[in-house]
Amino acid sequence: MVSRDPTSSGSRTAAYVVAGALATFPAILVVGAFVGLTFALGGVLVMWTSGIVWLLKRRQEDPSWDHRLPSARP
């Protein structure tokens, strides 16, 4: 019988970057419909900049932030 461990199997940083990348185009379309393309692109640029700064700060404060959790093996 194979036991599935609920621990993380990937990088948290990579997950946040991929989520941001997937949200970029819809954010440009939705925000662009209300305020225009230029402001939408500026907003997405601010989103990416603040997200990257947050991730760097998080990794600096907690060195184990991006590492896989050890899995218990029977």
PDB file of N, CA, C and O in Angstrom, chain B, residues numbered from 101:
ATOM      1  N   MET B 101       0.842  -1.167   0.000  1.00  0.00           N
ATOM      2  CA  MET B 101       0.000   0.000   0.000  1.00  0.00           C
ATOM      3  C   MET B 101       0.897   1.243   0.000  1.00  0.00           C
ATOM      4  O   MET B 101       1.829   1.344   0.797  1.00  0.00           O
ATOM      5  N   VAL B 102       0.612   2.161  -0.878  1.00  0.00           N
ATOM      6  CA  VAL B 102       1.406   3.383  -0.992  1.00  0.00           C
ATOM      7  C   VAL B 102       0.723   4.491  -0.209  1.00  0.00           C
ATOM      8  O   VAL B 102      -0.459   4.774  -0.404  1.00  0.00           O
ATOM      9  N   SER B 103       1.482   5.110   0.673  1.00  0.00           N
ATOM     10  CA  SER B 103       0.945   6.201   1.490  1.00  0.00           C
ATOM     11  C   SER B 103       1.289   7.532   0.828  1.00  0.00           C
ATOM     12  O   SER B 103       2.443   7.776   0.475  1.00  0.00           O
ATOM     13  N   ARG B 104       0.294   8.382   0.663  1.00  0.00           N
ATOM     14  CA  ARG B 104       0.510   9.709   0.075  1.00  0.00           C
ATOM     15  C   ARG B 104       0.725  10.701   1.198  1.00  0.00           C
ATOM     16  O   ARG B 104      -0.163  10.906   2.025  1.00  0.00           O
ATOM     17  N   ASP B 105       1.896  11.319   1.237  1.00  0.00           N
ATOM     18  CA  ASP B 105       2.218  12.283   2.275  1.00  0.00           C
ATOM     19  C   ASP B 105       1.687  13.655   1.848  1.00  0.00           C
ATOM     20  O   ASP B 105       1.947  14.074   0.719  1.00  0.00           O
ATOM     21  N   PRO B 106       0.956  14.366   2.705  1.00  0.00           N
ATOM     22  CA  PRO B 106       0.381  15.656   2.319  1.00  0.00           C
ATOM     23  C   PRO B 106       1.376  16.804   2.306  1.00  0.00           C
ATOM     24  O   PRO B 106       0.972  17.959   2.167  1.00  0.00           O
ATOM     25  N   THR B 107       2.674  16.517   2.448  1.00  0.00           N
ATOM     26  CA  THR B 107       3.662  17.588   2.447  1.00  0.00           C
ATOM     27  C   THR B 107       3.848  18.146   1.047  1.00  0.00           C
ATOM     28  O   THR B 107       3.498  17.508   0.055  1.00  0.00           O
ATOM     29  N   SER B 108       4.393  19.320   0.985  1.00  0.00           N
ATOM     30  CA  SER B 108       4.612  20.010  -0.279  1.00  0.00           C
ATOM     31  C   SER B 108       5.632  19.269  -1.128  1.00  0.00           C
ATOM     32  O   SER B 108       6.612  18.734  -0.610  1.00  0.00           O
ATOM     33  N   SER B 109       5.400  19.241  -2.421  1.00  0.00           N
ATOM     34  CA  SER B 109       6.357  18.594  -3.311  1.00  0.00           C
ATOM     35  C   SER B 109       6.990  19.591  -4.271  1.00  0.00           C
ATOM     36  O   SER B 109       7.654  19.191  -5.227  1.00  0.00           O
ATOM     37  N   GLY B 110       6.796  20.875  -4.030  1.00  0.00           N
ATOM     38  CA  GLY B 110       7.355  21.875  -4.927  1.00  0.00           C
ATOM     39  C   GLY B 110       7.719  23.148  -4.212  1.00  0.00           C
ATOM     40  O   GLY B 110       7.597  23.254  -2.992  1.00  0.00           O
ATOM     41  N   SER B 111       8.159  24.097  -4.974  1.00  0.00           N
ATOM     42  CA  SER B 111       8.611  25.367  -4.440  1.00  0.00           C
ATOM     43  C   SER B 111       7.441  26.323  -4.248  1.00  0.00           C
ATOM     44  O   SER B 111       6.619  26.494  -5.149  1.00  0.00           O
ATOM     45  N   ARG B 112       7.365  26.945  -3.075  1.00  0.00           N
ATOM     46  CA  ARG B 112       6.316  27.933  -2.833  1.00  0.00           C
ATOM     47  C   ARG B 112       6.536  29.161  -3.711  1.00  0.00           C
ATOM     48  O   ARG B 112       5.583  29.729  -4.245  1.00  0.00           O
ATOM     49  N   THR B 113       7.787  29.564  -3.857  1.00  0.00           N
ATOM     50  CA  THR B 113       8.089  30.732  -4.683  1.00  0.00           C
ATOM     51  C   THR B 113       7.625  30.506  -6.117  1.00  0.00           C
ATOM     52  O   THR B 113       7.008  31.382  -6.723  1.00  0.00           O
ATOM     53  N   ALA B 114       7.925  29.334  -6.651  1.00  0.00           N
ATOM     54  CA  ALA B 114       7.515  29.016  -8.016  1.00  0.00           C
ATOM     55  C   ALA B 114       5.995  29.032  -8.145  1.00  0.00           C
ATOM     56  O   ALA B 114       5.461  29.471  -9.163  1.00  0.00           O
ATOM     57  N   ALA B 115       5.304  28.556  -7.124  1.00  0.00           N
ATOM     58  CA  ALA B 115       3.837  28.541  -7.157  1.00  0.00           C
ATOM     59  C   ALA B 115       3.281  29.961  -7.208  1.00  0.00           C
ATOM     60  O   ALA B 115       2.345  30.236  -7.960  1.00  0.00           O
ATOM     61  N   TYR B 116       3.852  30.862  -6.413  1.00  0.00           N
ATOM     62  CA  TYR B 116       3.383  32.251  -6.435  1.00  0.00           C
ATOM     63  C   TYR B 116       3.703  32.928  -7.769  1.00  0.00           C
ATOM     64  O   TYR B 116       2.895  33.710  -8.270  1.00  0.00           O
ATOM     65  N   VAL B 117       4.852  32.643  -8.341  1.00  0.00           N
ATOM     66  CA  VAL B 117       5.219  33.247  -9.625  1.00  0.00           C
ATOM     67  C   VAL B 117       4.291  32.736 -10.730  1.00  0.00           C
ATOM     68  O   VAL B 117       3.839  33.514 -11.569  1.00  0.00           O
ATOM     69  N   VAL B 118       4.011  31.443 -10.731  1.00  0.00           N
ATOM     70  CA  VAL B 118       3.104  30.876 -11.743  1.00  0.00           C
ATOM     71  C   VAL B 118       1.698  31.450 -11.572  1.00  0.00           C
ATOM     72  O   VAL B 118       1.043  31.779 -12.561  1.00  0.00           O
ATOM     73  N   ALA B 119       1.229  31.572 -10.334  1.00  0.00           N
ATOM     74  CA  ALA B 119      -0.096  32.151 -10.095  1.00  0.00           C
ATOM     75  C   ALA B 119      -0.151  33.599 -10.585  1.00  0.00           C
ATOM     76  O   ALA B 119      -1.145  34.021 -11.176  1.00  0.00           O
ATOM     77  N   GLY B 120       0.912  34.352 -10.340  1.00  0.00           N
ATOM     78  CA  GLY B 120       0.973  35.730 -10.832  1.00  0.00           C
ATOM     79  C   GLY B 120       0.983  35.795 -12.348  1.00  0.00           C
ATOM     80  O   GLY B 120       0.334  36.648 -12.953  1.00  0.00           O
ATOM     81  N   ALA B 121       1.732  34.877 -12.953  1.00  0.00           N
ATOM     82  CA  ALA B 121       1.789  34.847 -14.417  1.00  0.00           C
ATOM     83  C   ALA B 121       0.426  34.515 -15.014  1.00  0.00           C
ATOM     84  O   ALA B 121       0.026  35.098 -16.021  1.00  0.00           O
ATOM     85  N   LEU B 122      -0.284  33.577 -14.392  1.00  0.00           N
ATOM     86  CA  LEU B 122      -1.609  33.217 -14.892  1.00  0.00           C
ATOM     87  C   LEU B 122      -2.625  34.335 -14.681  1.00  0.00           C
ATOM     88  O   LEU B 122      -3.582  34.447 -15.446  1.00  0.00           O
ATOM     89  N   ALA B 123      -2.433  35.153 -13.668  1.00  0.00           N
ATOM     90  CA  ALA B 123      -3.370  36.243 -13.377  1.00  0.00           C
ATOM     91  C   ALA B 123      -3.056  37.517 -14.161  1.00  0.00           C
ATOM     92  O   ALA B 123      -3.881  38.430 -14.203  1.00  0.00           O
ATOM     93  N   THR B 124      -1.890  37.591 -14.776  1.00  0.00           N
ATOM     94  CA  THR B 124      -1.473  38.818 -15.445  1.00  0.00           C
ATOM     95  C   THR B 124      -2.401  39.205 -16.596  1.00  0.00           C
ATOM     96  O   THR B 124      -2.898  40.330 -16.632  1.00  0.00           O
ATOM     97  N   PHE B 125      -2.636  38.301 -17.523  1.00  0.00           N
ATOM     98  CA  PHE B 125      -3.436  38.641 -18.704  1.00  0.00           C
ATOM     99  C   PHE B 125      -4.886  38.975 -18.346  1.00  0.00           C
ATOM    100  O   PHE B 125      -5.410  39.981 -18.824  1.00  0.00           O
ATOM    101  N   PRO B 126      -5.554  38.154 -17.514  1.00  0.00           N
ATOM    102  CA  PRO B 126      -6.920  38.536 -17.123  1.00  0.00           C
ATOM    103  C   PRO B 126      -6.972  39.865 -16.371  1.00  0.00           C
ATOM    104  O   PRO B 126      -7.919  40.634 -16.532  1.00  0.00           O
ATOM    105  N   ALA B 127      -5.962  40.133 -15.558  1.00  0.00           N
ATOM    106  CA  ALA B 127      -5.948  41.406 -14.820  1.00  0.00           C
ATOM    107  C   ALA B 127      -5.838  42.580 -15.793  1.00  0.00           C
ATOM    108  O   ALA B 127      -6.497  43.603 -15.609  1.00  0.00           O
ATOM    109  N   ILE B 128      -5.019  42.435 -16.814  1.00  0.00           N
ATOM    110  CA  ILE B 128      -4.885  43.500 -17.810  1.00  0.00           C
ATOM    111  C   ILE B 128      -6.220  43.724 -18.524  1.00  0.00           C
ATOM    112  O   ILE B 128      -6.628  44.864 -18.745  1.00  0.00           O
ATOM    113  N   LEU B 129      -6.890  42.635 -18.880  1.00  0.00           N
ATOM    114  CA  LEU B 129      -8.173  42.768 -19.589  1.00  0.00           C
ATOM    115  C   LEU B 129      -9.248  43.403 -18.713  1.00  0.00           C
ATOM    116  O   LEU B 129      -9.945  44.320 -19.149  1.00  0.00           O
ATOM    117  N   VAL B 130      -9.382  42.922 -17.489  1.00  0.00           N
ATOM    118  CA  VAL B 130     -10.454  43.424 -16.621  1.00  0.00           C
ATOM    119  C   VAL B 130     -10.192  44.865 -16.211  1.00  0.00           C
ATOM    120  O   VAL B 130     -11.070  45.718 -16.344  1.00  0.00           O
ATOM    121  N   VAL B 131      -8.993  45.141 -15.713  1.00  0.00           N
ATOM    122  CA  VAL B 131      -8.676  46.500 -15.269  1.00  0.00           C
ATOM    123  C   VAL B 131      -8.617  47.443 -16.470  1.00  0.00           C
ATOM    124  O   VAL B 131      -9.026  48.600 -16.377  1.00  0.00           O
ATOM    125  N   GLY B 132      -8.112  46.948 -17.588  1.00  0.00           N
ATOM    126  CA  GLY B 132      -8.030  47.762 -18.797  1.00  0.00           C
ATOM    127  C   GLY B 132      -9.388  48.201 -19.309  1.00  0.00           C
ATOM    128  O   GLY B 132      -9.509  49.267 -19.913  1.00  0.00           O
ATOM    129  N   ALA B 133     -10.410  47.394 -19.074  1.00  0.00           N
ATOM    130  CA  ALA B 133     -11.753  47.765 -19.506  1.00  0.00           C
ATOM    131  C   ALA B 133     -12.284  48.976 -18.736  1.00  0.00           C
ATOM    132  O   ALA B 133     -13.126  49.717 -19.243  1.00  0.00           O
ATOM    133  N   PHE B 134     -11.796  49.172 -17.524  1.00  0.00           N
ATOM    134  CA  PHE B 134     -12.282  50.269 -16.688  1.00  0.00           C
ATOM    135  C   PHE B 134     -11.401  51.514 -16.747  1.00  0.00           C
ATOM    136  O   PHE B 134     -11.914  52.633 -16.768  1.00  0.00           O
ATOM    137  N   VAL B 135     -10.081  51.330 -16.775  1.00  0.00           N
ATOM    138  CA  VAL B 135      -9.191  52.489 -16.674  1.00  0.00           C
ATOM    139  C   VAL B 135      -8.300  52.690 -17.890  1.00  0.00           C
ATOM    140  O   VAL B 135      -7.573  53.681 -17.955  1.00  0.00           O
ATOM    141  N   GLY B 136      -8.335  51.797 -18.836  1.00  0.00           N
ATOM    142  CA  GLY B 136      -7.506  51.923 -20.025  1.00  0.00           C
ATOM    143  C   GLY B 136      -6.282  51.014 -19.954  1.00  0.00           C
ATOM    144  O   GLY B 136      -5.853  50.601 -18.877  1.00  0.00           O
ATOM    145  N   LEU B 137      -5.744  50.721 -21.108  1.00  0.00           N
ATOM    146  CA  LEU B 137      -4.635  49.776 -21.224  1.00  0.00           C
ATOM    147  C   LEU B 137      -3.370  50.275 -20.530  1.00  0.00           C
ATOM    148  O   LEU B 137      -2.674  49.486 -19.891  1.00  0.00           O
ATOM    149  N   THR B 138      -3.062  51.552 -20.641  1.00  0.00           N
ATOM    150  CA  THR B 138      -1.841  52.093 -20.040  1.00  0.00           C
ATOM    151  C   THR B 138      -1.860  51.947 -18.520  1.00  0.00           C
ATOM    152  O   THR B 138      -0.875  51.511 -17.924  1.00  0.00           O
ATOM    153  N   PHE B 139      -2.972  52.308 -17.897  1.00  0.00           N
ATOM    154  CA  PHE B 139      -3.067  52.183 -16.446  1.00  0.00           C
ATOM    155  C   PHE B 139      -3.113  50.717 -16.013  1.00  0.00           C
ATOM    156  O   PHE B 139      -2.601  50.368 -14.949  1.00  0.00           O
ATOM    157  N   ALA B 140      -3.720  49.867 -16.827  1.00  0.00           N
ATOM    158  CA  ALA B 140      -3.766  48.445 -16.508  1.00  0.00           C
ATOM    159  C   ALA B 140      -2.360  47.851 -16.531  1.00  0.00           C
ATOM    160  O   ALA B 140      -1.994  47.087 -15.637  1.00  0.00           O
ATOM    161  N   LEU B 141      -1.578  48.194 -17.539  1.00  0.00           N
ATOM    162  CA  LEU B 141      -0.199  47.709 -17.601  1.00  0.00           C
ATOM    163  C   LEU B 141       0.624  48.243 -16.427  1.00  0.00           C
ATOM    164  O   LEU B 141       1.451  47.522 -15.869  1.00  0.00           O
ATOM    165  N   GLY B 142       0.402  49.486 -16.057  1.00  0.00           N
ATOM    166  CA  GLY B 142       1.091  50.051 -14.894  1.00  0.00           C
ATOM    167  C   GLY B 142       0.702  49.332 -13.616  1.00  0.00           C
ATOM    168  O   GLY B 142       1.555  49.073 -12.767  1.00  0.00           O
ATOM    169  N   GLY B 143      -0.572  49.008 -13.470  1.00  0.00           N
ATOM    170  CA  GLY B 143      -1.030  48.272 -12.296  1.00  0.00           C
ATOM    171  C   GLY B 143      -0.438  46.882 -12.211  1.00  0.00           C
ATOM    172  O   GLY B 143      -0.068  46.423 -11.130  1.00  0.00           O
ATOM    173  N   VAL B 144      -0.345  46.207 -13.351  1.00  0.00           N
ATOM    174  CA  VAL B 144       0.257  44.878 -13.372  1.00  0.00           C
ATOM    175  C   VAL B 144       1.756  44.970 -13.064  1.00  0.00           C
ATOM    176  O   VAL B 144       2.305  44.098 -12.391  1.00  0.00           O
ATOM    177  N   LEU B 145       2.401  45.999 -13.545  1.00  0.00           N
ATOM    178  CA  LEU B 145       3.819  46.199 -13.227  1.00  0.00           C
ATOM    179  C   LEU B 145       4.012  46.406 -11.720  1.00  0.00           C
ATOM    180  O   LEU B 145       4.939  45.854 -11.127  1.00  0.00           O
ATOM    181  N   VAL B 146       3.140  47.196 -11.113  1.00  0.00           N
ATOM    182  CA  VAL B 146       3.197  47.400  -9.661  1.00  0.00           C
ATOM    183  C   VAL B 146       2.923  46.081  -8.932  1.00  0.00           C
ATOM    184  O   VAL B 146       3.578  45.775  -7.936  1.00  0.00           O
ATOM    185  N   MET B 147       1.958  45.304  -9.426  1.00  0.00           N
ATOM    186  CA  MET B 147       1.646  44.011  -8.829  1.00  0.00           C
ATOM    187  C   MET B 147       2.861  43.085  -8.853  1.00  0.00           C
ATOM    188  O   MET B 147       3.191  42.464  -7.842  1.00  0.00           O
ATOM    189  N   TRP B 148       3.519  42.993  -9.995  1.00  0.00           N
ATOM    190  CA  TRP B 148       4.694  42.129 -10.107  1.00  0.00           C
ATOM    191  C   TRP B 148       5.838  42.614  -9.222  1.00  0.00           C
ATOM    192  O   TRP B 148       6.506  41.811  -8.571  1.00  0.00           O
ATOM    193  N   THR B 149       6.061  43.923  -9.201  1.00  0.00           N
ATOM    194  CA  THR B 149       7.154  44.467  -8.387  1.00  0.00           C
ATOM    195  C   THR B 149       6.910  44.209  -6.909  1.00  0.00           C
ATOM    196  O   THR B 149       7.806  43.747  -6.203  1.00  0.00           O
ATOM    197  N   SER B 150       5.708  44.502  -6.438  1.00  0.00           N
ATOM    198  CA  SER B 150       5.425  44.281  -5.019  1.00  0.00           C
ATOM    199  C   SER B 150       5.422  42.786  -4.686  1.00  0.00           C
ATOM    200  O   SER B 150       5.833  42.407  -3.589  1.00  0.00           O
ATOM    201  N   GLY B 151       4.980  41.951  -5.587  1.00  0.00           N
ATOM    202  CA  GLY B 151       4.995  40.507  -5.359  1.00  0.00           C
ATOM    203  C   GLY B 151       6.401  39.946  -5.259  1.00  0.00           C
ATOM    204  O   GLY B 151       6.681  39.116  -4.395  1.00  0.00           O
ATOM    205  N   ILE B 152       7.285  40.394  -6.137  1.00  0.00           N
ATOM    206  CA  ILE B 152       8.670  39.923  -6.105  1.00  0.00           C
ATOM    207  C   ILE B 152       9.361  40.417  -4.836  1.00  0.00           C
ATOM    208  O   ILE B 152      10.107  39.664  -4.210  1.00  0.00           O
ATOM    209  N   VAL B 153       9.125  41.665  -4.450  1.00  0.00           N
ATOM    210  CA  VAL B 153       9.707  42.192  -3.210  1.00  0.00           C
ATOM    211  C   VAL B 153       9.186  41.394  -2.012  1.00  0.00           C
ATOM    212  O   VAL B 153       9.958  41.058  -1.113  1.00  0.00           O
ATOM    213  N   TRP B 154       7.890  41.087  -1.991  1.00  0.00           N
ATOM    214  CA  TRP B 154       7.318  40.301  -0.895  1.00  0.00           C
ATOM    215  C   TRP B 154       7.950  38.915  -0.826  1.00  0.00           C
ATOM    216  O   TRP B 154       8.285  38.435   0.257  1.00  0.00           O
ATOM    217  N   LEU B 155       8.112  38.269  -1.988  1.00  0.00           N
ATOM    218  CA  LEU B 155       8.723  36.933  -2.006  1.00  0.00           C
ATOM    219  C   LEU B 155      10.170  36.975  -1.524  1.00  0.00           C
ATOM    220  O   LEU B 155      10.594  36.110  -0.757  1.00  0.00           O
ATOM    221  N   LEU B 156      10.925  37.969  -1.967  1.00  0.00           N
ATOM    222  CA  LEU B 156      12.319  38.078  -1.524  1.00  0.00           C
ATOM    223  C   LEU B 156      12.395  38.319  -0.015  1.00  0.00           C
ATOM    224  O   LEU B 156      13.246  37.750   0.669  1.00  0.00           O
ATOM    225  N   LYS B 157      11.506  39.161   0.494  1.00  0.00           N
ATOM    226  CA  LYS B 157      11.484  39.423   1.932  1.00  0.00           C
ATOM    227  C   LYS B 157      11.099  38.159   2.693  1.00  0.00           C
ATOM    228  O   LYS B 157      11.694  37.849   3.725  1.00  0.00           O
ATOM    229  N   ARG B 158      10.124  37.441   2.197  1.00  0.00           N
ATOM    230  CA  ARG B 158       9.671  36.213   2.846  1.00  0.00           C
ATOM    231  C   ARG B 158      10.783  35.173   2.894  1.00  0.00           C
ATOM    232  O   ARG B 158      10.973  34.507   3.911  1.00  0.00           O
ATOM    233  N   ARG B 159      11.514  35.034   1.797  1.00  0.00           N
ATOM    234  CA  ARG B 159      12.608  34.069   1.751  1.00  0.00           C
ATOM    235  C   ARG B 159      13.740  34.472   2.676  1.00  0.00           C
ATOM    236  O   ARG B 159      14.412  33.612   3.244  1.00  0.00           O
ATOM    237  N   GLN B 160      13.963  35.783   2.836  1.00  0.00           N
ATOM    238  CA  GLN B 160      15.024  36.253   3.720  1.00  0.00           C
ATOM    239  C   GLN B 160      14.642  36.043   5.187  1.00  0.00           C
ATOM    240  O   GLN B 160      15.488  35.658   5.994  1.00  0.00           O
ATOM    241  N   GLU B 161      13.378  36.290   5.541  1.00  0.00           N
ATOM    242  CA  GLU B 161      12.927  36.131   6.923  1.00  0.00           C
ATOM    243  C   GLU B 161      12.843  34.669   7.342  1.00  0.00           C
ATOM    244  O   GLU B 161      13.114  34.343   8.497  1.00  0.00           O
ATOM    245  N   ASP B 162      12.474  33.794   6.428  1.00  0.00           N
ATOM    246  CA  ASP B 162      12.299  32.376   6.747  1.00  0.00           C
ATOM    247  C   ASP B 162      13.078  31.531   5.755  1.00  0.00           C
ATOM    248  O   ASP B 162      12.582  31.258   4.662  1.00  0.00           O
ATOM    249  N   PRO B 163      14.300  31.107   6.113  1.00  0.00           N
ATOM    250  CA  PRO B 163      15.128  30.331   5.172  1.00  0.00           C
ATOM    251  C   PRO B 163      14.481  29.024   4.717  1.00  0.00           C
ATOM    252  O   PRO B 163      14.814  28.515   3.647  1.00  0.00           O
ATOM    253  N   SER B 164      13.564  28.476   5.510  1.00  0.00           N
ATOM    254  CA  SER B 164      12.932  27.216   5.121  1.00  0.00           C
ATOM    255  C   SER B 164      11.683  27.437   4.265  1.00  0.00           C
ATOM    256  O   SER B 164      10.989  26.476   3.933  1.00  0.00           O
ATOM    257  N   TRP B 165      11.392  28.676   3.908  1.00  0.00           N
ATOM    258  CA  TRP B 165      10.194  29.019   3.130  1.00  0.00           C
ATOM    259  C   TRP B 165      10.080  28.214   1.845  1.00  0.00           C
ATOM    260  O   TRP B 165       8.997  27.737   1.507  1.00  0.00           O
ATOM    261  N   ASP B 166      11.165  28.062   1.139  1.00  0.00           N
ATOM    262  CA  ASP B 166      11.109  27.481  -0.201  1.00  0.00           C
ATOM    263  C   ASP B 166      11.578  26.036  -0.253  1.00  0.00           C
ATOM    264  O   ASP B 166      11.663  25.463  -1.339  1.00  0.00           O
ATOM    265  N   HIS B 167      11.880  25.441   0.866  1.00  0.00           N
ATOM    266  CA  HIS B 167      12.379  24.071   0.847  1.00  0.00           C
ATOM    267  C   HIS B 167      11.260  23.067   1.050  1.00  0.00           C
ATOM    268  O   HIS B 167      10.242  23.351   1.681  1.00  0.00           O
ATOM    269  N   ARG B 168      11.476  21.914   0.509  1.00  0.00           N
ATOM    270  CA  ARG B 168      10.480  20.852   0.666  1.00  0.00           C
ATOM    271  C   ARG B 168      10.494  20.362   2.104  1.00  0.00           C
ATOM    272  O   ARG B 168      11.535  20.317   2.759  1.00  0.00           O
ATOM    273  N   LEU B 169       9.327  20.001   2.567  1.00  0.00           N
ATOM    274  CA  LEU B 169       9.231  19.418   3.895  1.00  0.00           C
ATOM    275  C   LEU B 169       9.670  17.954   3.828  1.00  0.00           C
ATOM    276  O   LEU B 169       9.356  17.260   2.862  1.00  0.00           O
ATOM    277  N   PRO B 170      10.381  17.488   4.828  1.00  0.00           N
ATOM    278  CA  PRO B 170      10.799  16.075   4.787  1.00  0.00           C
ATOM    279  C   PRO B 170       9.590  15.157   4.886  1.00  0.00           C
ATOM    280  O   PRO B 170       8.672  15.400   5.669  1.00  0.00           O
ATOM    281  N   SER B 171       9.602  14.128   4.102  1.00  0.00           N
ATOM    282  CA  SER B 171       8.486  13.187   4.138  1.00  0.00           C
ATOM    283  C   SER B 171       8.860  12.014   5.035  1.00  0.00           C
ATOM    284  O   SER B 171       9.995  11.540   5.025  1.00  0.00           O
ATOM    285  N   ALA B 172       7.896  11.567   5.796  1.00  0.00           N
ATOM    286  CA  ALA B 172       8.122  10.417   6.681  1.00  0.00           C
ATOM    287  C   ALA B 172       7.997   9.136   5.872  1.00  0.00           C
ATOM    288  O   ALA B 172       6.997   8.914   5.190  1.00  0.00           O
ATOM    289  N   ARG B 173       8.991   8.322   5.953  1.00  0.00           N
ATOM    290  CA  ARG B 173       8.989   7.042   5.229  1.00  0.00           C
ATOM    291  C   ARG B 173       8.867   5.907   6.233  1.00  0.00           C
ATOM    292  O   ARG B 173       9.630   5.855   7.197  1.00  0.00           O
ATOM    293  N   PRO B 174       7.925   5.000   6.024  1.00  0.00           N
ATOM    294  CA  PRO B 174       7.766   3.893   6.985  1.00  0.00           C
ATOM    295  C   PRO B 174       8.887   2.882   6.894  1.00  0.00           C
ATOM    296  O   PRO B 174       8.893   1.899   7.634  1.00  0.00           O
TER     297      PRO B 174
END
